Amino acid sequence: MSFRSLRFALALAVFLVYLVMAATFESLLHPFIVLFTIPLALVGVVAALLATGTTVTVIVLMGAVMLVGIVVNNAIVLIDTINRYRRGGVEKREAVIRAGHARLRPILMTTTTTVLGLLPMALSFGQGSELRSPLAITVAGGLLLSTLLTLVVIPAAYSLVPSRVRVEGGE
């Protein structure tokens, strides 16, 4: 029962994240590009769980639900920056390159600080560690791999998908 309700929560989280992004980007296409980060995060979760020998529990699934909201932030920042450059009249390919350059450091800094903040919790021993540790391993593993892959996959996906951005000062 708990696994079923957490799967529903995960699906609902993805849907709500999509709705918020669709309203924010004023596009139905750009949120789908951002949602590419979620499977990338789940690959990181599986890799982290396998590497640490952690089993899938309700706590791990709770971490996966949390991860949905966390991992999309990097892609949102990247796509928003690309769109701002494009609204300023920059060509699509050049906007992708500039945004990647401008956002690389902030994305890496926020991911690094989050993962390092979760490290003590992931390595904890003692009372309650059986709850804290799998949650931290799930979030840190998913965030770490999804960030690295996001920096490659999101710009590539944005470049391949036909999209239009209204240029400021234009029609």
C-alpha positions, -999 to +999 in steps of 0.1 A: +000+000+000+028+025+009+047+018-023+015+023-044+008+056-027+044+068-031+043+059-068+012+080-071+029+109-051+058+107-075+036+108-106+016+137-090+049+156-083+060+152-119+026+165-131+026+195-108+061+204-117+051+203-153+021+225-147+041+251-128+068+252-156+042+254-184+028+284-167+062+300-160+077+293-195+044+301-212+052+270-233+041+234-234+073+222-250+101+237-227+088+219-196+092+185-214+128+193-220+132+201-182+115+168-174+143+149-191+163+155-159+140+132-139+150+099-156+186+111-154+182+115-116+166+080-113+196+065-130+217+083-104+195+069-076+198+033-089+236+037-092+239+051-057+217+024-042+237-003-059+270+012-050+261+015-013+241-018-011+210+001+000+176-016-006+146+002-020+123+012+009+096+036+015+122+061+026+141+058-007+108+064-026+102+095-004+137+107-014+128+101-050+097+123-047+118+150-031+143+146-059+118+154-086+114+190-072+152+194-067+167+181-099+145+202-122+159+234-108+192+232-127+174+226-160+149+254-153+178+279-147+196+268-178+165+269-201+154+302-186+188+317-194+187+304-229+153+319-234+164+352-220+193+353-245+170+343-273+145+371-264+174+395-266+179+384-302+207+359-299+206+330-323+195+296-308+229+278-309+248+308-296+222+313-268+226+277-257+264+281-256+262+314-237+237+301-212+258+270-206+288+291-199+269+316-177+252+290-156+278+263-153+294+276-121+262+284-102+248+250-111+279+232-100+281+252-068+245+245-057+248+208-065+281+205-047+269+223-016+237+202-015+256+169-019+282+179+007+254+189+030+238+155+026+271+136+031+271+135+069+235+122+068+244+096+043+274+084+063+256+085+096+256+057+121+236+051+153+201+056+162+178+066+133+205+062+107+185+035+090+160+062+080+183+092+073+210+074+054+189+059+025+171+092+021+204+111+018+220+085-005+189+087-028+189+125-030+227+129-033+231+101-058+203+113-080+213+150-078+249+143-085+244+123-117+215+143-130+234+175-127+264+162-147+241+147-173+218+178-173+247+200-184+250+179-216+215+165-223+194+197-217+214+219-241+215+191-267+177+185-263+170+222-265+191+225-296+173+196-313+137+205-304+122+232-326+110+261-305+102+298-308+108+325-284+093+359-288+120+385-293+118+416-272+110+447-292+096+424-320+061+417-330 
